Amino acid sequence: MKNLGEKLAAARNAMGFTLRDAADQTRLRTDIISNMESGEFNFKLPEIYKRGFLRIYAAFLKLNVDEIMAEYAALQASRRGDARKAKHILERIAPASPKDVEPPQSVDGRYESSEDESGGDISEDQMNYIKLGAVFVGVLLAVALIIFGVSSLVRPNAPEENPDINMASSAPASPAPRQQASPAAQPAKEYLLGISALRDTYINVYYPQDKSNPLYTGSLAAGDKKEFKYKTPLKIMTTDAQNIEVYRNGKKIDLSRGTGIQPSGICEFSVSARD
């Protein structure tokens, strides 16, 4: 049985791509791809980026992304010494063998079998419990009805209205002295951030003061676009700034003039909340 790294390498070879070809297509570094195909996954990056790179590479190789990510989770659990969790994950994604799959039943057949099972499983003790429960519920309903009836009988009647008194009319009140209205605080202006993917990439959008709760983190396929409303500056981290275009209120931001933005590779930069 092939391990995760061997599956990635076999899929790339089947497509006829070299490491350099795969790196050019995915914009991932060759050393990262080589590390994943070796099954090590020990390059020095946060876990969220390892998963993001693996998801991008699996999608590029046209593999089942969910199964690949599940195998990766099982691999990490096994390395942490949690063999039971790793086995559980692998069993969930393991395809059922043909002999274990029963032919589908007709609707009538399923109905009859469910009746047989339900009829045979109810013992005499269970029937007694059901009867006792029904009696108990009936007693509660009777008590509730009695209480409701008594309360409605002793409830005082609503006071009658005097037709000679017009409750809506009132003497004109003397005007209160006009006070100088204090200017209301201006609410923070809301901006619309748009991120368009030119090629398959991975992004992480978050507020600097709340990095642990990002607005979005995940892959972005070529042609896809994500939009976010914000009032304070945002941070964007991406695998390659050349793979995305960023817009604020529909106006494109020139990333080549931003600080912290590298010509290629992983970079992180801020988007301000001002015109």
C-alpha positions, 0 to 999 in steps of 0.5 A, a space after each residue: 500500500 502506497 503512503 501519502 508521499 508515494 501517492 503524490 509522486 505517482 500522480 505527478 509522474 502519471 501526468 508526465 510532469 517534472 518537479 519543476 513543471 509542478 512548481 511552475 503550475 502551482 507556484 509552490 517551491 520545488 523543495 516543498 513539493 519534494 518534501 511532501 512527496 517524500 512523506 516528511 511534511 517537516 518544512 518549517 511553516 505553520 500547520 495551516 500552510 502545510 495543509 493549504 499547500 497539500 490541498 493545492 497540490 492534491 487538487 492540481 494532481 486531480 486527486 480526491 482532496 478530502 481523502 488526501 487531507 484525511 490521510 495527512 491527518 492520520 499521518 500526523 496523528 500516528 506521529 504524535 503516538 495516537 495510533 487509535 485516532 489514525 486507524 479511525 481516520 483511515 477506516 472512515 476513508 477506506 472504500 467498502 469491499 464489494 462483498 460487504 455491500 448489500 444490494 439495495 432493497 425496494 421501498 416495500 422491502 425496507 418498510 417490511 423489514 423495519 416493521 419486523 425489526 421494530 416489532 421483534 425488538 419491543 419486549 414486554 417490559 418495554 411495553 409496560 414502560 410505554 404504558 406507564 409513560 402514557 399514563 403519566 403524560 395524561 395525568 400531567 395534561 389533566 392537571 395543566 387543564 384544571 389549573 388553566 380553567 381555575 385561573 381563567 375563572 378567578 382572573 379579574 375583569 378588565 376595567 371598563 373604559 369611560 367613553 367621556 374621557 379621551 385618552 388620546 387628548 391631552 393639554 398642550 405642553 409648554 415647549 421645553 427650552 431648546 438645547 444645543 444638540 451635540 454632534 453625533 460621533 461619526 460611524 467608522 466607514 465600511 470598505 469592501 475588500 475583493 481578492 481575485 485569484 489569477 492562478 490556484 493559490 492559498 490565502 489567509 485574511 484576518 484582523 491583526 488583533 485577532 489572528 486566531 479567528 481569520 475571516 477566511 483561510 483556504 485555497 482559492 482556485 483560478 478565477 474565483 473571488 472572495 469579498 470581505 466588508 471591514 472597517 479597520 485594517 486587515 492582514 492578507 497572507 498568501 503563497 504568492 502575491 503574483 497569483 492574486 489581485 486585490 481591490 478596495 471598493 472596486 479599485 485595484 490596489 497596486 501590490 508592487 508598491 506595498 511594503 512587505 510584498 515579495 516578488 514571489 513566494 509567501 508574503 504578508 501585507 496589510 490593507 488599510 481602512 482609508 481612501 
